[in-house]
Amino acid sequence: MGSGSSAEPTLGKVTHVVFDMDGLLLDTEGFYTVVQQRLASRFGKEFTWELKAKMMGKKAIEAARTLVDELDLHGKITPEEFLTEREEALDEMFPTAQLLPGAERLLRHLHAHGIPVCLATSSHLRHYSLKTTLHGDLFALFNHRVTGDQVSNGKPAPDIFLQAASLWQPAPDPASCLVFEDAPSGVQAAKAAGMSCIMVPDPNLDRKLCGGADLLLDSLEQFRPEQWGLPPFPADGS
């Protein structure tokens, strides 16, 4: 898309790129919405986007506690019971997950230019494997991955991003890392880690919850690598 002209505004200079997965690379957030709406309805409750925003990006048990607290379901279902029910439904959906617009193009572009890329997802390894069923070749391009079961503190704590960066040898300065996120808690985690962050939120997410990121995009297709000191996309848009 970009030509790398000198007129292009510069937003920063980064050397390493970290990606979230759900709702950023893979279109999986809709699966969670459907299942959680179904469970909430059973108790006469409504699963709103405001609640979803509070759960997005968190480790599964933390997100479940948030739902039980916010919907006042104490005594009706425990966070653990909620996860068990949710798991059964999601296990059937995850292997059908599709890539979001711009994801494959960006990952293949960065890989082709030797830019270090890694994945930092709150999903546990088992879920990661299910979700990437159709896209193993693309996810193999990552130098490494960190999943939610590998860190003690989930987002918005910076642990997952700091661990992801530490696995590169030599490890880069956090200020040289660019994180792509779709969730408010993920943005908070990236900034707490001292990294730059681009947010690509779901169009349903209240824009009041999208503060804190260095740049807000509607889609990965809008990303211009040259604004961050990275090689521009080919002029033909491929």
N, C-alpha and C positions, 0 to 999 in steps of 0.2 A: 504493500500500500504506500509506504513512505519511500522517498527517494534519497533521504539522508542529506538534504540540502542544508546549507549553513543557516537558512532562515528558520529551521525547525527549532521551536523552543525546547530548552533542555530542562528536565525535571530532576535529574540526578544522574549519577554514574555508578552503575552496579556491575558486578562481575559474576554473581551467583543468583540463581532464581529458585524459589521455593513455592510449590503449589499445594493448595488445599485440594480436596477431591470432590466431595459431595456438593452438588449445586454450583460447582465451579468448572470442573472438567466433565463430570458425569451428571446426567439428569436423573438424580435419585431422590431429590427432596420431595417430589410429588408422591413418591411411594410412602414416605413417612406421613405426609399430610393425610392421605386417604385412610391409612390404618389408624392414625391417632384420632381422626374425626369419628371414625366408626366406634372406637372404644369410648370416646367422650360421650357420644350420643347415647350409648347404652346406659349411662348414668344421668341422662338428662342435661348434659353439659355441652357447651359449644367450644370447639377447638378453633381459636381465632389466630389470625396472623400475628397479632401482638404476642400471644403465648408462644407461637412457633419461633418467633424471633428470639425469645428468651432461651429457647432450647437449642437453637441451631449452633453447631460447632462444638457443643459440649460432649464430654464422654457420656456414653449411654446411661449409666446409672445416675449421673448428675442431671441429665435432661429429664429422666423419669421422675426424679425427686421434684424437679421444678414443676412438672405437669401435675403431680399429685397435690403439691402445695397450692398452686394457682387455681386449680379446679376444686379444691377442698374435698378431696376424695379419701381423706384419712378415715380408716375404718371400713372403707368399701373395697379398696384395692391398694396393695402395697406397691412401691416402685419396682420391686423384684417381680411381683406377679404381672404388673403391666409389661415389663420387658419380656417375660416369657410368652405372653399372648402376642405381643408385637412381633417377636422373633419368628414365630410360626408363619405369620402372614408375609413378612418381609423376605424370608428365605426363598419364597416362590417368586417374588418380584425382582430381587436383586440381579439375577443372571440375565435379565432382559434390558439392563441399563444401557442407555445410548449416550454418545458423546454430545456435549453442548457445542453450539456454533463457535468456531475459531480455535477449539482446543487442540485438535490434531495438527492443524496448520502451524500453530505457535510452537508446540512441542517439537515437531519435526524440524522446524526452522532453527530453533535454539540448538538442538542436537547436531544438526548439520554444520553449525558454526563452532562447535566445541564448547558451547556455554554450559557450565555445570548446572544441572537441574536435579532437584529431588522432590519427593512427595512427603507432606506432613499432614496426615489425616487422623481425625478423632476416631474413625472407624477401627474396630478391632481387626486383627489379621484375617480371621475367618470371613468377616464381612467384606473386607477388601478383596479377597479371593473370589467371592461370589459376584461382587459388583463389576469386576474387571474381566469376567468370563469371556466376553466378546472382544476384548481389546488388549489381550496379553502382549501383542507385539508392540503396541504403542507404550504401554506402561513399562515395558522392558527398557525403554530409553532413559528412564530415571537412573541416576548414579546410585541412589539408595532411597529407602523409604523409612519413615517412622510412623507407626500406627499407635492408636490410643492406648493399647495395652502395654506399650513400652515406656510410658511415662507415668509418674505418680500423680502429677497435677495437670488436669486438662485445661483447655482454653477457658477463660481468658488469661490464665497463667502463661508465661512465655516459654515454659519448659520444652514443649514439642518443637518449637522453632530453633531454640538454642541447641537442642540435641541434634536436630537435622543438620545444622551448620557445622557442629563439632565432628560429624562423621566424614566431612571432606578433609583430605590431607594434601596440603596444609589447610587448616581451618581458616575460613575468611573472617574478617572483621564483620560483625553484624551490620555495620553501616554500609557494607558493600553488597548486602543481600536484599533482593526484592521479593516480597511475598505477594501472591495472588490469593485473595479470599472472597467469600461471598457472605460471610456471617459477621455480625457485630462483635461477637466474642473472639472471633479469629483476628479481626482487625486490632482489637485491644491487645491480644497476645503478641501479634507481630510488632506493634509499636512498643510494647513493654520489653521486647527482646532487642530493641534498638535498631529495627530494620525498617526499610521503606515498605509501604503497603498500597497495593491497588485493590480496590473493592469492586466486584462485579455482582451487585445484589440482585436478587429475584425482583422482577417488576412489581410484585405484590408487597414487597417489604416497604414499610413506611420510611420515607427518606429522612425523617427526623432521627432515625436509628442508624443512619449511614455516615455519621460524622467520624472524624479521626483518621480516615484514610488520606494518603497523599494524593490520590486520584480516584475518581469515581467513573466507571465505565458501564454502559448498558450491556456490553457484550465483549468477549475476548477479541472479537473481530475488529474492535475499535483500537486495540493496543498498537502503539507505534514504538517499536523497539529502540529506534534512534533517539527518542526523547530520554532514554535512560542509559545512553552510551553503549547500546547493544547494536549488532549488525541489523540494518534495515531489511524489511521484506523485499524480495525482488520487485522491480518496477512493474512487472506484468501481473503482480498480485498473487502469484502462485506460492 
